[in-house]
Amino acid sequence: MGISQMKLPKQIDQLERAGQHLVAGLHLHAKTLDIPNSVRTSAESALRDLAASDARYDKPSPIFMHTIGPALAKAHFLSGSSITRAKEALRPHLGEEWSAAWAQAGFQNSLQTPGTGPERIELLDKLTAYFKAHPEHEVPTNETTAAHLAKRSQELQEAFHQSTEHSRAWSIGVSCRTQAAERVRSALQNVLGELERNLPPSDPRWADFVVGKGLPAQTAPKAAPSPTIPAALGALAAPVEALPARRRGRPRKHPLPDAPRSVPVAPQALHEGKSDSAAEFQLWKYACQLAEKAKVQADQARETLARAEAGLQRLRSEAEQAMTLAKSLQAKADLLAPAGSKPARNEGSRSTGSNLPLVG
């Protein structure tokens, strides 16, 4: 099968590696296959541009995920809390429902808290100005003061500005990296087209243009993914047979402490430094699946226990009804028995069939 019948890798690092092997094959066979020199130079130039771009833009920004994003989320949450407390402090003075008086405090047409950052910043600034003009409405014990609202507004502005600037810079880097990868892809498509026109499908020289020897890397059979479970997930994924058996008999006087439960953790906590994000995500996803399965099994066990308790309660109720009926029948039998037919019985003796009254 010719290489051009295969799709080029979608991931940029794999695309770069495939391009390097194609160019290496061109250096060996371009002259004998009568492939124009411009095809090879175009692929080499595109690969150099791709290598010069920053590979960190292939993944989400770690700075945003671990620093800027959490700071923005925290500032957004605190600003909403401050706005809510400010509304509660102003309700005794401006009314429970929205009116024109609320517009002086910055609420236009409704008392709903804005959802976007710029809208919250604008509202916080208006609330700050209102409380400066009406200090008697401040509630210092509830952190509803002009100074506190100004502080929340400043925090949200700084977090929003950092997020915007970082996202803009990161988008530029991602765009440059993507454009370089597209130029490499286009150049490699030209190389594959030349190879298919000049090289028969059964020619063994195909092996010099692909990753590895013999078969193309894209056609090699792929085994089912079986990620190695790290120690942090070992207890969660351990089979039932591997768990210690429960000790029978009398309980220990000083019981041993329970083993800590293992919970799914974020991939960044499992692997640090040079770990691959895709593998981390697969491990984290696997841990979440195990936790979800354990949760389903626990719910099923609780439902089974609830049904068992309901059945036991029903049996108890039926037994009580049977006892009540037996007592009622015994009382009726005593009333219907002839006088003097009920023999006296010594204490502790058991009644036999000869002591029972004869019917008729």
ZIRAJO-V186570 format. One record per residue. N is the residue number from 1. RES is the residue in three letters. PHI is phi in degrees with one decimal (none if undefined). NEAR is the number of other C-alpha atoms within 8 Angstrom. Layout:
N:RES:PHI:NEAR
N:RES:PHI:NEAR
This chain:
1:MET:none:5
2:GLY:-73.7:9
3:ILE:-67.8:9
4:SER:-68.4:10
5:GLN:-77.3:6
6:MET:-95.2:8
7:LYS:-87.3:6
8:LEU:-70.2:7
9:PRO:-60.0:8
10:LYS:-81.7:6
11:GLN:-71.3:6
12:ILE:-67.5:9
13:ASP:-66.2:6
14:GLN:-69.5:9
15:LEU:-63.1:13
16:GLU:-64.1:12
17:ARG:-66.3:9
18:ALA:-64.2:12
19:GLY:-64.2:12
20:GLN:-62.5:9
21:HIS:-69.1:12
22:LEU:-64.0:13
23:VAL:-65.3:12
24:ALA:-62.6:10
25:GLY:-68.0:11
26:LEU:-63.7:10
27:HIS:-61.9:7
28:LEU:-86.0:7
29:HIS:-127.2:8
30:ALA:-62.7:12
31:LYS:-69.1:7
32:THR:-68.4:6
33:LEU:-91.7:8
34:ASP:58.3:7
35:ILE:-92.9:11
36:PRO:-57.0:7
37:ASN:-67.2:7
38:SER:-65.7:6
39:VAL:-65.7:11
40:ARG:-69.6:11
41:THR:-64.9:8
42:SER:-65.7:9
43:ALA:-66.0:14
44:GLU:-64.3:9
45:SER:-64.7:8
46:ALA:-65.1:12
47:LEU:-67.3:12
48:ARG:-64.3:8
49:ASP:-63.9:9
50:LEU:-68.0:12
51:ALA:-65.9:7
52:ALA:-74.0:6
53:SER:-74.9:9
54:ASP:-85.0:8
55:ALA:-71.8:6
56:ARG:-67.5:5
57:TYR:-77.0:11
58:ASP:-73.8:8
59:LYS:-121.6:5
60:PRO:-61.4:6
61:SER:-66.5:8
62:PRO:-68.7:7
63:ILE:-65.4:7
64:PHE:-69.7:11
65:MET:-67.1:10
66:HIS:-103.2:8
67:THR:-125.8:9
68:ILE:-69.8:12
69:GLY:-60.8:10
70:PRO:-60.1:10
71:ALA:-64.3:9
72:LEU:-66.4:12
73:ALA:-63.6:8
74:LYS:-65.5:8
75:ALA:-63.9:12
76:HIS:-64.4:10
77:PHE:-66.6:8
78:LEU:-65.5:9
79:SER:-66.0:13
80:GLY:-63.6:10
81:SER:-63.9:8
82:SER:-64.9:12
83:ILE:-64.9:10
84:THR:-63.4:9
85:ARG:-65.6:10
86:ALA:-65.1:10
87:LYS:-63.8:9
88:GLU:-64.1:8
89:ALA:-71.6:11
90:LEU:-92.0:10
91:ARG:-59.7:9
92:PRO:-62.9:8
93:HIS:-100.4:6
94:LEU:-110.6:9
95:GLY:104.0:9
96:GLU:-74.3:6
97:GLU:-106.0:5
98:TRP:-70.2:10
99:SER:-148.6:9
100:ALA:-62.3:6
101:ALA:-65.3:8
102:TRP:-70.3:11
103:ALA:-64.0:10
104:GLN:-65.1:8
105:ALA:-89.1:9
106:GLY:109.7:9
107:PHE:-91.0:11
108:GLN:-105.2:7
109:ASN:70.7:7
110:SER:-162.0:6
111:LEU:-101.6:9
112:GLN:-72.8:5
113:THR:-73.7:8
114:PRO:-60.2:6
115:GLY:-97.3:6
116:THR:-91.8:6
117:GLY:-62.4:10
118:PRO:-59.0:6
119:GLU:-66.7:9
120:ARG:-69.6:14
121:ILE:-62.5:11
122:GLU:-62.6:8
123:LEU:-67.3:10
124:LEU:-62.8:14
125:ASP:-64.3:11
126:LYS:-68.9:10
127:LEU:-65.6:13
128:THR:-61.2:13
129:ALA:-64.4:9
130:TYR:-65.7:11
131:PHE:-70.9:12
132:LYS:-67.2:8
133:ALA:-80.3:6
134:HIS:-130.1:8
135:PRO:-65.4:8
136:GLU:-70.0:4
137:HIS:-89.8:9
138:GLU:-72.0:11
139:VAL:-127.2:9
140:PRO:-61.1:7
141:THR:-67.2:5
142:ASN:-105.6:6
143:GLU:57.5:8
144:THR:-109.9:14
145:THR:-135.2:12
146:ALA:-62.9:13
147:ALA:-65.9:7
148:HIS:-67.9:9
149:LEU:-65.7:14
150:ALA:-64.4:11
151:LYS:-64.1:8
152:ARG:-63.6:13
153:SER:-64.2:13
154:GLN:-65.2:8
155:GLU:-62.2:9
156:LEU:-68.1:14
157:GLN:-62.0:10
158:GLU:-65.1:8
159:ALA:-65.3:12
160:PHE:-67.5:10
161:HIS:-66.5:8
162:GLN:-62.2:9
163:SER:-63.9:12
164:THR:-65.6:8
165:GLU:-65.2:8
166:HIS:-66.4:9
167:SER:-64.1:8
168:ARG:-66.3:8
169:ALA:-65.6:8
170:TRP:-67.2:10
171:SER:-64.0:8
172:ILE:-64.7:8
173:GLY:-63.5:10
174:VAL:-64.6:10
175:SER:-63.7:8
176:CYS:-63.5:9
177:ARG:-63.4:14
178:THR:-67.3:8
179:GLN:-64.7:8
180:ALA:-63.7:12
181:ALA:-66.4:12
182:GLU:-67.2:8
183:ARG:-65.8:9
184:VAL:-63.3:14
185:ARG:-61.8:10
186:SER:-63.9:8
187:ALA:-65.6:12
188:LEU:-70.1:11
189:GLN:-63.5:9
190:ASN:-64.0:9
191:VAL:-62.9:12
192:LEU:-63.8:10
193:GLY:-62.7:9
194:GLU:-64.8:9
195:LEU:-64.9:10
196:GLU:-68.9:12
197:ARG:-75.6:7
198:ASN:-109.4:9
199:LEU:-126.0:9
200:PRO:-61.8:8
201:PRO:-61.6:8
202:SER:-89.6:5
203:ASP:-69.2:7
204:PRO:-67.5:6
205:ARG:-71.3:6
206:TRP:-58.6:12
207:ALA:-64.0:12
208:ASP:-80.6:10
209:PHE:-109.3:12
210:VAL:-125.0:12
211:VAL:-72.6:10
212:GLY:87.6:8
213:LYS:-116.7:8
214:GLY:83.1:7
215:LEU:-71.6:8
216:PRO:-63.1:12
217:ALA:-64.0:8
218:GLN:-74.3:6
219:THR:-96.2:7
220:ALA:-66.2:7
221:PRO:-62.6:4
222:LYS:-103.5:4
223:ALA:-78.0:4
224:ALA:-62.8:4
225:PRO:-64.6:4
226:SER:-135.1:4
227:PRO:-64.1:7
228:THR:-72.8:4
229:ILE:-84.6:9
230:PRO:-71.8:7
231:ALA:-61.5:6
232:ALA:-65.4:8
233:LEU:-107.5:12
234:GLY:-62.2:9
235:ALA:-66.9:9
236:LEU:-73.0:11
237:ALA:-96.9:9
238:ALA:-67.9:8
239:PRO:-68.9:6
240:VAL:-65.4:5
241:GLU:-64.3:5
242:ALA:-81.5:6
243:LEU:-79.3:7
244:PRO:-65.6:5
245:ALA:-72.6:4
246:ARG:-72.2:4
247:ARG:-75.8:5
248:ARG:-93.2:5
249:GLY:93.6:4
250:ARG:-67.5:4
251:PRO:-68.5:7
252:ARG:-66.1:5
253:LYS:-67.9:4
254:HIS:-122.7:4
255:PRO:-63.9:6
256:LEU:-72.6:4
257:PRO:-67.4:4
258:ASP:-68.5:4
259:ALA:-70.3:4
260:PRO:-63.8:4
261:ARG:-74.9:6
262:SER:-94.6:8
263:VAL:-123.3:8
264:PRO:-62.7:9
265:VAL:-117.9:8
266:ALA:-67.6:7
267:PRO:-58.0:11
268:GLN:-66.1:7
269:ALA:-80.0:7
270:LEU:-85.4:10
271:HIS:-127.1:9
272:GLU:-126.1:7
273:GLY:82.8:4
274:LYS:-99.5:5
275:SER:-68.7:8
276:ASP:-83.3:6
277:SER:-67.2:7
278:ALA:-64.5:6
279:ALA:-65.4:9
280:GLU:-61.2:13
281:PHE:-64.8:9
282:GLN:-63.3:9
283:LEU:-65.2:11
284:TRP:-63.7:12
285:LYS:-65.1:8
286:TYR:-63.2:8
287:ALA:-63.9:14
288:CYS:-64.8:9
289:GLN:-64.2:8
290:LEU:-62.9:10
291:ALA:-63.8:11
292:GLU:-66.1:8
293:LYS:-63.4:8
294:ALA:-62.8:8
295:LYS:-65.1:8
296:VAL:-63.3:8
297:GLN:-63.7:8
298:ALA:-64.7:8
299:ASP:-63.8:8
300:GLN:-64.2:8
301:ALA:-63.8:8
302:ARG:-64.5:8
303:GLU:-64.6:8
304:THR:-62.4:8
305:LEU:-63.5:8
306:ALA:-64.7:8
307:ARG:-65.1:8
308:ALA:-64.0:8
309:GLU:-64.3:8
310:ALA:-64.8:8
311:GLY:-64.2:8
312:LEU:-64.5:8
313:GLN:-63.5:8
314:ARG:-65.4:8
315:LEU:-63.7:8
316:ARG:-62.2:8
317:SER:-63.4:8
318:GLU:-65.0:8
319:ALA:-64.3:8
320:GLU:-63.5:8
321:GLN:-63.5:8
322:ALA:-64.0:8
323:MET:-63.6:8
324:THR:-62.8:8
325:LEU:-64.6:8
326:ALA:-63.4:8
327:LYS:-64.6:8
328:SER:-64.4:8
329:LEU:-65.3:8
330:GLN:-65.6:8
331:ALA:-63.9:8
332:LYS:-65.5:8
333:ALA:-63.6:8
334:ASP:-65.3:7
335:LEU:-70.4:6
336:LEU:-82.9:6
337:ALA:-69.2:9
338:PRO:-64.4:6
339:ALA:-64.2:5
340:GLY:77.7:5
341:SER:-82.3:7
342:LYS:-94.1:10
343:PRO:-68.0:6
344:ALA:-71.9:4
345:ARG:-128.0:6
346:ASN:-64.8:5
347:GLU:-65.8:4
348:GLY:92.3:4
349:SER:-83.7:6
350:ARG:-96.7:4
351:SER:-76.0:7
352:THR:-116.2:6
353:GLY:-65.7:5
354:SER:-73.6:4
355:ASN:-83.8:8
356:LEU:-76.0:8
357:PRO:-66.2:7
358:LEU:-81.0:4
359:VAL:-79.9:3
360:GLY:85.2:2
